[in-house]
Amino acid sequence: MENELWNESLRKSPFEKPRFTDEMKQEILYKAKNKPKAKVRLTRFGAVFAIMIVCIGILFASDKANVFTSESENSKPTGSDRIEEVRTEYARNGIVLFQVFPDPDLIAGARRGYMIHFTQPFKTFEGKRLSVVAYHHETGKQLTVVAPETITEPSPGYDSLDRFTARFNLPLAGTWKYEIKLNDQFYGDFVLEVGEHSPWTGSDTFDIPYIGVDGKSHKYVLVGEKGKVGFIIGPYQNENGEILDQQPIVAGKRHKYMWHFWGNKDELKGHLSIMAVKEGSKREIDIFNTFGLGGSIHGADAHIPTSMGFPEAGMWRINAYLDDRLFGSIYVKVES
């Protein structure tokens, strides 16, 4: 009974009087039957178009966010996809602060010279520590190529640092950015392209004499850069009992090698890291690490016994680092 009363109340109009006259009803029915279809299609098209615009806007916003992220990532000075053009001078507020004149034959793995012409008065540099840090574009590798040096005198024959010179080695070919710092603060930078040997050839060998347990003079054969760095590769006795000048380096086999270093105390301090890169690659692999070098031996200023092995046959460049400084590079052939 209660449900019937509820249904009956729903069927009744809530208004005491009709809200529409018969004329109004007829007009509404006429307009409903004769609506302009083109207008309806346009309206529907507009709705679809509006939805498409919203979707595109969402996609664009999402894509734009990715683009900004990518650009932000690529704005990093090293290890990014953004390649900087070679630039041999640095200017600030329209004033050139310095120009660099590198060796015209910049090659990875070889020591080369750089001359920097600073334009500012000597008082700009006097008493400050000047250093140069290099960044490799492709790998992001960072090296101190000129250790902090306190500037006390102008270039010989000049009133300022018109002829600041440095000589160093770089481990990898490619684009390098060099940052000049004063008291560890950024002063300016330049960008250079470093080439590659083609094809690679083994480093020279050289001898160092020593007195054996028999009291007689003997010699060791080293591969490397004479007067700088090298490791012993001979003489050695093969399986047939023959004494040969050089021991072959074989892929997949580790051998002990005695490294020799020449230099002053400041140059020879730091953590030793020996890394290697195969010809045709720019990926360095770890070969050996130790906390520091031992004392003088066989006329060298420092030495260290090592154990080294190479995973593949081919030509390899061995890079010896002391902390973040490349001390020297040695080319060797690894046999299969």
TIDOBA-538556 format. One record per residue (C-alpha): y, x, z; residue number from 1; chain; residue in one letter. Coordinates in pm, 1 decimal, padded with zeros to 6 digits. Example, Ala and Ser with C-alpha at 12.3 -4.5 7.8 and 13.67 -1.06 7.14 Angstrom:
<rs>
+----------+----------+----------+-----+------+------+
:       py :       px :       pz : pos : unit : code :
+----------+----------+----------+-----+------+------+
: -00450.0 :  01230.0 :  00780.0 :   1 :    A :    a :
: -00106.0 :  01367.0 :  00714.0 :   2 :    A :    s :
+----------+----------+----------+-----+------+------+
</rs>
This chain:
<rs>
+----------+----------+----------+-----+------+------+
:       py :       px :       pz : pos : unit : code :
+----------+----------+----------+-----+------+------+
:  00000.0 :  00000.0 :  00000.0 :   1 :    A :    m :
:  00233.2 :  00279.7 :  00089.6 :   2 :    A :    e :
:  00157.4 :  00461.1 : -00242.6 :   3 :    A :    n :
:  00229.3 :  00142.7 : -00445.2 :   4 :    A :    e :
:  00571.3 :  00106.4 : -00282.2 :   5 :    A :    l :
:  00645.0 :  00474.6 : -00353.4 :   6 :    A :    w :
:  00547.6 :  00435.8 : -00721.9 :   7 :    A :    n :
:  00750.8 :  00119.6 : -00756.7 :   8 :    A :    e :
:  01060.7 :  00290.3 : -00618.6 :   9 :    A :    s :
:  01021.9 :  00574.0 : -00870.1 :  10 :    A :    l :
:  01012.3 :  00324.7 : -01159.6 :  11 :    A :    r :
:  01343.0 :  00168.3 : -01055.6 :  12 :    A :    k :
:  01678.8 :  00314.4 : -01167.3 :  13 :    A :    s :
:  01876.0 :  00482.5 : -00888.8 :  14 :    A :    p :
:  02193.5 :  00325.5 : -01025.0 :  15 :    A :    f :
:  02305.3 : -00030.8 : -00950.9 :  16 :    A :    e :
:  02439.4 : -00073.1 : -01310.3 :  17 :    A :    k :
:  02316.7 :  00066.4 : -01640.3 :  18 :    A :    p :
:  02491.4 :  00393.9 : -01715.7 :  19 :    A :    r :
:  02455.3 :  00360.5 : -02096.3 :  20 :    A :    f :
:  02560.3 :  00068.6 : -02317.8 :  21 :    A :    t :
:  02356.3 : -00039.3 : -02619.3 :  22 :    A :    d :
:  02611.6 :  00127.2 : -02849.8 :  23 :    A :    e :
:  02573.1 :  00456.5 : -02666.4 :  24 :    A :    m :
:  02194.7 :  00437.9 : -02692.3 :  25 :    A :    k :
:  02212.1 :  00375.1 : -03066.9 :  26 :    A :    q :
:  02449.2 :  00668.7 : -03118.5 :  27 :    A :    e :
:  02224.4 :  00905.6 : -02926.6 :  28 :    A :    i :
:  01917.3 :  00796.2 : -03121.8 :  29 :    A :    l :
:  02103.2 :  00839.3 : -03450.8 :  30 :    A :    y :
:  02214.9 :  01194.6 : -03366.2 :  31 :    A :    k :
:  01866.1 :  01286.8 : -03249.5 :  32 :    A :    a :
:  01717.3 :  01180.5 : -03583.2 :  33 :    A :    k :
:  01986.5 :  01344.3 : -03798.6 :  34 :    A :    n :
:  02037.2 :  01686.6 : -03631.7 :  35 :    A :    k :
:  02146.8 :  01957.1 : -03879.9 :  36 :    A :    p :
:  01828.7 :  02166.1 : -03917.2 :  37 :    A :    k :
:  02012.3 :  02471.2 : -04048.0 :  38 :    A :    a :
:  02211.0 :  02481.1 : -03731.4 :  39 :    A :    k :
:  01894.5 :  02457.2 : -03524.7 :  40 :    A :    v :
:  01736.6 :  02741.8 : -03725.5 :  41 :    A :    r :
:  02050.5 :  02948.2 : -03676.7 :  42 :    A :    l :
:  02041.0 :  02879.3 : -03307.7 :  43 :    A :    t :
:  01675.2 :  02974.5 : -03286.6 :  44 :    A :    r :
:  01739.9 :  03286.0 : -03495.8 :  45 :    A :    f :
:  02026.8 :  03373.3 : -03263.9 :  46 :    A :    g :
:  01799.5 :  03338.9 : -02963.3 :  47 :    A :    a :
:  01534.0 :  03561.7 : -03123.6 :  48 :    A :    v :
:  01801.5 :  03807.8 : -03230.4 :  49 :    A :    f :
:  01941.4 :  03815.0 : -02876.9 :  50 :    A :    a :
:  01594.1 :  03885.1 : -02738.6 :  51 :    A :    i :
:  01547.4 :  04165.5 : -02992.3 :  52 :    A :    m :
:  01882.9 :  04314.6 : -02895.1 :  53 :    A :    i :
:  01783.6 :  04308.7 : -02528.8 :  54 :    A :    v :
:  01448.6 :  04477.6 : -02603.7 :  55 :    A :    c :
:  01611.3 :  04741.8 : -02822.3 :  56 :    A :    i :
:  01868.5 :  04801.5 : -02554.3 :  57 :    A :    g :
:  01595.4 :  04854.9 : -02295.9 :  58 :    A :    i :
:  01410.0 :  05093.2 : -02527.0 :  59 :    A :    l :
:  01730.5 :  05279.2 : -02610.8 :  60 :    A :    f :
:  01821.4 :  05310.0 : -02244.6 :  61 :    A :    a :
:  01474.6 :  05444.8 : -02169.0 :  62 :    A :    s :
:  01483.1 :  05681.5 : -02466.6 :  63 :    A :    d :
:  01835.2 :  05792.3 : -02383.1 :  64 :    A :    k :
:  01724.5 :  05874.2 : -02030.9 :  65 :    A :    a :
:  01449.5 :  06091.1 : -02179.5 :  66 :    A :    n :
:  01697.2 :  06259.9 : -02412.2 :  67 :    A :    v :
:  01931.4 :  06340.2 : -02126.0 :  68 :    A :    f :
:  01639.7 :  06474.6 : -01925.8 :  69 :    A :    t :
:  01532.4 :  06686.3 : -02220.5 :  70 :    A :    s :
:  01884.7 :  06814.8 : -02275.2 :  71 :    A :    e :
:  01919.2 :  06890.9 : -01908.0 :  72 :    A :    s :
:  01593.7 :  07084.8 : -01914.7 :  73 :    A :    e :
:  01687.2 :  07265.1 : -02234.1 :  74 :    A :    n :
:  02018.9 :  07372.7 : -02088.4 :  75 :    A :    s :
:  01835.1 :  07628.3 : -01877.5 :  76 :    A :    k :
:  01928.8 :  07982.2 : -01987.3 :  77 :    A :    p :
:  01569.5 :  08098.8 : -02021.1 :  78 :    A :    t :
:  01224.1 :  07965.4 : -02088.0 :  79 :    A :    g :
:  01364.7 :  07664.9 : -02278.4 :  80 :    A :    s :
:  01360.7 :  07551.3 : -02641.5 :  81 :    A :    d :
:  01732.3 :  07617.8 : -02686.0 :  82 :    A :    r :
:  01775.5 :  07943.1 : -02878.4 :  83 :    A :    i :
:  02110.5 :  08112.6 : -02839.3 :  84 :    A :    e :
:  02272.1 :  08300.3 : -03124.0 :  85 :    A :    e :
:  02312.7 :  08674.6 : -03110.0 :  86 :    A :    v :
:  02644.4 :  08753.4 : -02942.0 :  87 :    A :    r :
:  02775.1 :  09104.4 : -02872.8 :  88 :    A :    t :
:  03095.9 :  09019.1 : -02687.2 :  89 :    A :    e :
:  03207.5 :  08799.9 : -02400.8 :  90 :    A :    y :
:  03544.7 :  08625.3 : -02372.7 :  91 :    A :    a :
:  03704.2 :  08421.1 : -02095.3 :  92 :    A :    r :
:  04012.9 :  08207.7 : -02151.9 :  93 :    A :    n :
:  04048.7 :  08364.1 : -02494.9 :  94 :    A :    g :
:  04044.2 :  08720.6 : -02359.6 :  95 :    A :    i :
:  03755.5 :  08948.0 : -02456.9 :  96 :    A :    v :
:  03619.9 :  09112.1 : -02140.4 :  97 :    A :    l :
:  03369.4 :  09342.4 : -02308.3 :  98 :    A :    f :
:  03178.5 :  09429.1 : -02623.5 :  99 :    A :    q :
:  02830.4 :  09578.8 : -02643.1 : 100 :    A :    v :
:  02708.7 :  09828.0 : -02902.2 : 101 :    A :    f :
:  02327.8 :  09851.3 : -02884.7 : 102 :    A :    p :
:  02098.2 :  10089.9 : -03062.2 : 103 :    A :    d :
:  02059.7 :  09943.2 : -03414.3 : 104 :    A :    p :
:  01680.2 :  09972.7 : -03382.4 : 105 :    A :    d :
:  01602.1 :  09760.7 : -03076.6 : 106 :    A :    l :
:  01221.5 :  09748.5 : -03041.8 : 107 :    A :    i :
:  01010.4 :  09615.4 : -02756.9 : 108 :    A :    a :
:  00816.1 :  09881.3 : -02573.6 : 109 :    A :    g :
:  01060.8 :  10159.0 : -02668.4 : 110 :    A :    a :
:  01348.8 :  10299.1 : -02462.9 : 111 :    A :    r :
:  01680.9 :  10230.2 : -02637.2 : 112 :    A :    r :
:  02047.8 :  10293.3 : -02564.9 : 113 :    A :    g :
:  02334.6 :  10049.3 : -02504.5 : 114 :    A :    y :
:  02707.3 :  10121.8 : -02485.7 : 115 :    A :    m :
:  02936.4 :  09861.5 : -02328.2 : 116 :    A :    i :
:  03311.6 :  09871.9 : -02390.5 : 117 :    A :    h :
:  03492.6 :  09700.0 : -02101.3 : 118 :    A :    f :
:  03854.2 :  09601.1 : -02170.7 : 119 :    A :    t :
:  03981.0 :  09531.6 : -01818.1 : 120 :    A :    q :
:  04164.5 :  09792.6 : -01602.7 : 121 :    A :    p :
:  03955.4 :  10029.5 : -01395.4 : 122 :    A :    f :
:  04062.4 :  09860.1 : -01069.0 : 123 :    A :    k :
:  03854.9 :  09560.7 : -01180.7 : 124 :    A :    t :
:  03537.8 :  09769.4 : -01134.9 : 125 :    A :    f :
:  03631.2 :  10042.5 : -00887.8 : 126 :    A :    e :
:  03414.3 :  10039.4 : -00577.0 : 127 :    A :    g :
:  03201.2 :  09749.1 : -00703.6 : 128 :    A :    k :
:  02829.6 :  09747.6 : -00783.5 : 129 :    A :    r :
:  02761.0 :  09686.3 : -01151.6 : 130 :    A :    l :
:  02416.7 :  09571.7 : -01265.7 : 131 :    A :    s :
:  02255.9 :  09411.6 : -01571.3 : 132 :    A :    v :
:  01978.0 :  09151.3 : -01561.8 : 133 :    A :    v :
:  01791.3 :  09049.1 : -01878.4 : 134 :    A :    a :
:  01619.0 :  08713.8 : -01944.8 : 135 :    A :    y :
:  01355.6 :  08660.2 : -02215.1 : 136 :    A :    h :
:  01408.2 :  08331.1 : -02399.7 : 137 :    A :    h :
:  01047.0 :  08237.0 : -02475.9 : 138 :    A :    e :
:  00880.1 :  08326.2 : -02145.4 : 139 :    A :    t :
:  01168.6 :  08312.5 : -01897.3 : 140 :    A :    g :
:  01080.2 :  08662.7 : -01778.4 : 141 :    A :    k :
:  01359.9 :  08821.7 : -01574.6 : 142 :    A :    q :
:  01417.5 :  09196.2 : -01542.1 : 143 :    A :    l :
:  01677.5 :  09418.6 : -01382.7 : 144 :    A :    t :
:  01748.1 :  09657.9 : -01669.3 : 145 :    A :    v :
:  02040.9 :  09836.2 : -01501.7 : 146 :    A :    v :
:  01999.5 :  09873.4 : -01125.8 : 147 :    A :    a :
:  02312.6 :  09810.3 : -00913.2 : 148 :    A :    p :
:  02539.9 :  10111.8 : -00952.2 : 149 :    A :    e :
:  02861.5 :  10161.9 : -00756.5 : 150 :    A :    t :
:  03146.6 :  10240.4 : -00995.5 : 151 :    A :    i :
:  03354.1 :  10529.4 : -00864.0 : 152 :    A :    t :
:  03491.7 :  10688.8 : -01181.6 : 153 :    A :    e :
:  03604.3 :  10571.1 : -01525.1 : 154 :    A :    p :
:  03416.6 :  10670.8 : -01839.0 : 155 :    A :    s :
:  03460.8 :  11042.0 : -01918.1 : 156 :    A :    p :
:  03780.9 :  11089.5 : -02117.0 : 157 :    A :    g :
:  03902.8 :  10731.9 : -02058.9 : 158 :    A :    y :
:  04110.1 :  10541.7 : -01802.2 : 159 :    A :    d :
:  03855.7 :  10263.1 : -01753.6 : 160 :    A :    s :
:  03493.5 :  10176.2 : -01837.9 : 161 :    A :    l :
:  03547.8 :  10209.5 : -02211.1 : 162 :    A :    d :
:  03209.3 :  10377.9 : -02254.4 : 163 :    A :    r :
:  02958.5 :  10249.7 : -01998.9 : 164 :    A :    f :
:  02613.2 :  10357.0 : -02120.2 : 165 :    A :    t :
:  02258.7 :  10259.6 : -02025.9 : 166 :    A :    a :
:  01912.9 :  10330.1 : -02161.5 : 167 :    A :    r :
:  01611.1 :  10112.6 : -02090.0 : 168 :    A :    f :
:  01295.0 :  09950.7 : -02224.3 : 169 :    A :    n :
:  01206.2 :  09583.4 : -02275.3 : 170 :    A :    l :
:  00846.5 :  09457.1 : -02255.7 : 171 :    A :    p :
:  00854.4 :  09178.6 : -02516.7 : 172 :    A :    l :
:  01008.2 :  09112.1 : -02856.1 : 173 :    A :    a :
:  01233.6 :  08811.9 : -02909.8 : 174 :    A :    g :
:  01571.2 :  08682.3 : -02793.8 : 175 :    A :    t :
:  01708.3 :  08831.5 : -02472.8 : 176 :    A :    w :
:  02016.0 :  08729.5 : -02274.1 : 177 :    A :    k :
:  02175.8 :  09006.7 : -02068.5 : 178 :    A :    y :
:  02393.7 :  08914.6 : -01770.4 : 179 :    A :    e :
:  02641.9 :  09169.1 : -01636.8 : 180 :    A :    i :
:  02710.7 :  09131.6 : -01265.4 : 181 :    A :    k :
:  02971.9 :  09278.2 : -01031.2 : 182 :    A :    l :
:  02865.9 :  09275.4 : -00665.1 : 183 :    A :    n :
:  02583.4 :  09039.8 : -00769.8 : 184 :    A :    d :
:  02835.3 :  08790.9 : -00911.8 : 185 :    A :    q :
:  02830.3 :  08684.7 : -01277.2 : 186 :    A :    f :
:  03086.0 :  08870.5 : -01488.3 : 187 :    A :    y :
:  02973.3 :  08797.9 : -01844.6 : 188 :    A :    g :
:  02675.9 :  08799.6 : -02080.8 : 189 :    A :    d :
:  02560.4 :  08886.0 : -02431.2 : 190 :    A :    f :
:  02257.7 :  08795.7 : -02643.9 : 191 :    A :    v :
:  02048.6 :  09029.0 : -02859.8 : 192 :    A :    l :
:  01736.2 :  09006.5 : -03072.1 : 193 :    A :    e :
:  01469.3 :  09266.0 : -02993.8 : 194 :    A :    v :
:  01225.0 :  09353.3 : -03270.0 : 195 :    A :    g :
:  00860.5 :  09454.3 : -03270.8 : 196 :    A :    e :
:  00655.2 :  09748.5 : -03392.6 : 197 :    A :    h :
:  00443.9 :  09659.9 : -03695.3 : 198 :    A :    s :
:  00171.1 :  09762.1 : -03681.2 : 199 :    A :    p :
:  00124.7 :  09891.9 : -03328.0 : 200 :    A :    w :
:  00009.9 :  10249.8 : -03287.9 : 201 :    A :    t :
: -00124.3 :  10429.2 : -02983.6 : 202 :    A :    g :
:  00113.6 :  10623.1 : -02761.1 : 203 :    A :    s :
:  00117.6 :  11001.7 : -02774.3 : 204 :    A :    d :
: -00106.2 :  11209.7 : -02552.7 : 205 :    A :    t :
:  00004.8 :  11511.7 : -02350.7 : 206 :    A :    f :
: -00150.9 :  11764.0 : -02114.3 : 207 :    A :    d :
: -00079.8 :  11852.9 : -01754.3 : 208 :    A :    i :
: -00238.1 :  12167.5 : -01602.8 : 209 :    A :    p :
: -00416.4 :  12184.7 : -01271.2 : 210 :    A :    y :
: -00622.7 :  12438.0 : -01077.4 : 211 :    A :    i :
: -00983.5 :  12331.0 : -01033.5 : 212 :    A :    g :
: -01213.4 :  12391.4 : -00739.7 : 213 :    A :    v :
: -01338.9 :  12695.4 : -00926.0 : 214 :    A :    d :
: -00994.0 :  12849.7 : -00896.7 : 215 :    A :    g :
: -00941.5 :  12838.8 : -01271.7 : 216 :    A :    k :
: -00671.2 :  12662.4 : -01472.4 : 217 :    A :    s :
: -00771.6 :  12335.2 : -01634.5 : 218 :    A :    h :
: -00587.2 :  12046.3 : -01798.0 : 219 :    A :    k :
: -00583.9 :  11670.7 : -01788.0 : 220 :    A :    y :
: -00511.7 :  11462.1 : -02098.8 : 221 :    A :    v :
: -00274.0 :  11171.0 : -02040.7 : 222 :    A :    l :
: -00154.6 :  10892.1 : -02267.7 : 223 :    A :    v :
:  00201.6 :  10768.3 : -02230.5 : 224 :    A :    g :
:  00553.2 :  10908.5 : -02232.9 : 225 :    A :    e :
:  00571.6 :  11273.0 : -02134.4 : 226 :    A :    k :
:  00801.0 :  11337.1 : -01837.6 : 227 :    A :    g :
:  00815.1 :  10963.1 : -01759.1 : 228 :    A :    k :
:  00479.9 :  10787.9 : -01715.9 : 229 :    A :    v :
:  00116.5 :  10823.0 : -01821.6 : 230 :    A :    g :
: -00243.4 :  10791.3 : -01705.6 : 231 :    A :    f :
: -00542.2 :  11022.9 : -01742.4 : 232 :    A :    i :
: -00787.9 :  10947.1 : -02023.1 : 233 :    A :    i :
: -00969.6 :  11282.4 : -02037.0 : 234 :    A :    g :
: -01138.6 :  11511.2 : -02056.3 : 235 :    A :    p :
: -01461.7 :  11332.4 : -01980.9 : 236 :    A :    y :
: -01832.2 :  11380.6 : -02032.0 : 237 :    A :    q :
: -02009.8 :  11121.9 : -02244.3 : 238 :    A :    n :
: -02368.1 :  10999.7 : -02216.5 : 239 :    A :    e :
: -02487.5 :  11286.6 : -02434.8 : 240 :    A :    n :
: -02333.5 :  11545.3 : -02204.1 : 241 :    A :    g :
: -02052.0 :  11626.6 : -02447.1 : 242 :    A :    e :
: -01706.3 :  11706.1 : -02307.6 : 243 :    A :    i :
: -01445.2 :  11506.8 : -02501.8 : 244 :    A :    l :
: -01066.5 :  11501.9 : -02473.6 : 245 :    A :    d :
: -01034.8 :  11123.4 : -02448.6 : 246 :    A :    q :
: -01241.7 :  10852.5 : -02287.1 : 247 :    A :    q :
: -01252.2 :  10533.7 : -02499.0 : 248 :    A :    p :
: -01115.8 :  10214.0 : -02345.3 : 249 :    A :    i :
: -01373.9 :  09940.5 : -02397.9 : 250 :    A :    v :
: -01308.9 :  09564.4 : -02378.3 : 251 :    A :    a :
: -01473.3 :  09389.1 : -02085.9 : 252 :    A :    g :
: -01529.7 :  09708.7 : -01885.8 : 253 :    A :    k :
: -01319.0 :  09824.0 : -01592.9 : 254 :    A :    r :
: -01255.6 :  10193.0 : -01539.8 : 255 :    A :    h :
: -01059.3 :  10400.5 : -01291.3 : 256 :    A :    k :
: -00740.3 :  10566.2 : -01418.7 : 257 :    A :    y :
: -00497.7 :  10794.5 : -01239.8 : 258 :    A :    m :
: -00137.3 :  10710.4 : -01319.7 : 259 :    A :    w :
:  00141.4 :  10972.6 : -01300.3 : 260 :    A :    h :
:  00514.2 :  10899.3 : -01269.6 : 261 :    A :    f :
:  00822.4 :  11119.2 : -01302.6 : 262 :    A :    w :
:  01163.0 :  11022.4 : -01162.3 : 263 :    A :    g :
:  01387.9 :  11024.1 : -00858.6 : 264 :    A :    n :
:  01314.2 :  10856.1 : -00528.2 : 265 :    A :    k :
:  01513.5 :  10540.8 : -00608.0 : 266 :    A :    d :
:  01340.9 :  10497.1 : -00944.0 : 267 :    A :    e :
:  00993.5 :  10532.5 : -00796.1 : 268 :    A :    l :
:  01017.3 :  10284.2 : -00510.9 : 269 :    A :    k :
:  00891.0 :  09929.5 : -00510.4 : 270 :    A :    g :
:  00582.7 :  09718.1 : -00572.2 : 271 :    A :    h :
:  00380.5 :  09841.0 : -00873.3 : 272 :    A :    l :
:  00265.7 :  09575.4 : -01119.3 : 273 :    A :    s :
:  00077.4 :  09672.4 : -01434.3 : 274 :    A :    i :
:  00063.9 :  09404.4 : -01701.6 : 275 :    A :    m :
: -00048.7 :  09405.9 : -02063.5 : 276 :    A :    a :
:  00019.6 :  09211.2 : -02381.9 : 277 :    A :    v :
: -00201.4 :  09214.2 : -02689.9 : 278 :    A :    k :
: -00057.3 :  09274.8 : -03035.6 : 279 :    A :    e :
:  00047.8 :  08944.3 : -03191.7 : 280 :    A :    g :
:  00096.7 :  08773.7 : -02855.3 : 281 :    A :    s :
:  00379.8 :  08740.2 : -02604.4 : 282 :    A :    k :
:  00161.9 :  08645.7 : -02310.1 : 283 :    A :    r :
:  00132.8 :  08916.9 : -02049.4 : 284 :    A :    e :
: -00178.2 :  08934.8 : -01832.5 : 285 :    A :    i :
: -00215.4 :  09099.6 : -01491.9 : 286 :    A :    d :
: -00406.5 :  09426.9 : -01497.7 : 287 :    A :    i :
: -00337.2 :  09588.3 : -01158.7 : 288 :    A :    f :
: -00109.0 :  09546.3 : -00856.9 : 289 :    A :    n :
: -00037.3 :  09756.7 : -00548.9 : 290 :    A :    t :
:  00236.5 :  09783.7 : -00286.0 : 291 :    A :    f :
:  00372.7 :  10124.2 : -00384.9 : 292 :    A :    g :
:  00312.9 :  10471.4 : -00525.2 : 293 :    A :    l :
:  00161.8 :  10778.7 : -00367.7 : 294 :    A :    g :
:  00328.1 :  11121.7 : -00347.6 : 295 :    A :    g :
:  00355.3 :  11403.7 : -00596.8 : 296 :    A :    s :
:  00050.0 :  11545.7 : -00775.1 : 297 :    A :    i :
: -00017.5 :  11778.0 : -01069.7 : 298 :    A :    h :
:  00354.7 :  11827.8 : -01120.9 : 299 :    A :    g :
:  00432.3 :  11454.7 : -01129.7 : 300 :    A :    a :
:  00668.4 :  11302.2 : -00871.8 : 301 :    A :    d :
:  00432.1 :  11016.2 : -00784.0 : 302 :    A :    a :
:  00083.2 :  10893.4 : -00862.9 : 303 :    A :    h :
: -00154.6 :  10603.1 : -00799.8 : 304 :    A :    i :
: -00526.8 :  10552.8 : -00872.9 : 305 :    A :    p :
: -00594.4 :  10224.3 : -01052.9 : 306 :    A :    t :
: -00877.6 :  10014.7 : -01191.6 : 307 :    A :    s :
: -00800.7 :  09853.0 : -01527.0 : 308 :    A :    m :
: -00988.9 :  09634.1 : -01772.0 : 309 :    A :    g :
: -00896.5 :  09443.5 : -02088.0 : 310 :    A :    f :
: -01057.0 :  09115.2 : -02199.7 : 311 :    A :    p :
: -01042.9 :  09173.9 : -02575.8 : 312 :    A :    e :
: -01053.1 :  09452.1 : -02828.8 : 313 :    A :    a :
: -00737.2 :  09540.4 : -03021.1 : 314 :    A :    g :
: -00403.3 :  09710.6 : -02964.9 : 315 :    A :    m :
: -00243.9 :  09653.0 : -02625.7 : 316 :    A :    w :
:  00094.3 :  09739.7 : -02476.2 : 317 :    A :    r :
:  00067.0 :  09820.4 : -02105.4 : 318 :    A :    i :
:  00387.3 :  09754.3 : -01909.9 : 319 :    A :    n :
:  00433.9 :  09922.9 : -01572.3 : 320 :    A :    a :
:  00684.8 :  09748.6 : -01341.4 : 321 :    A :    y :
:  00832.6 :  09861.3 : -01011.2 : 322 :    A :    l :
:  00956.6 :  09541.9 : -00849.5 : 323 :    A :    d :
:  01150.5 :  09362.8 : -01126.3 : 324 :    A :    d :
:  01222.6 :  09682.8 : -01322.8 : 325 :    A :    r :
:  01019.3 :  09791.0 : -01624.4 : 326 :    A :    l :
:  00945.6 :  10159.2 : -01569.3 : 327 :    A :    f :
:  00761.9 :  10228.7 : -01894.0 : 328 :    A :    g :
:  00529.4 :  10100.6 : -02166.7 : 329 :    A :    s :
:  00213.2 :  10259.8 : -02306.6 : 330 :    A :    i :
:  00024.0 :  10158.6 : -02622.3 : 331 :    A :    y :
: -00355.1 :  10190.3 : -02623.5 : 332 :    A :    v :
: -00639.5 :  10087.5 : -02850.9 : 333 :    A :    k :
: -00914.8 :  09888.1 : -02680.5 : 334 :    A :    v :
: -01251.8 :  09910.9 : -02852.9 : 335 :    A :    e :
: -01518.3 :  09639.5 : -02871.6 : 336 :    A :    s :
+----------+----------+----------+-----+------+------+
</rs>
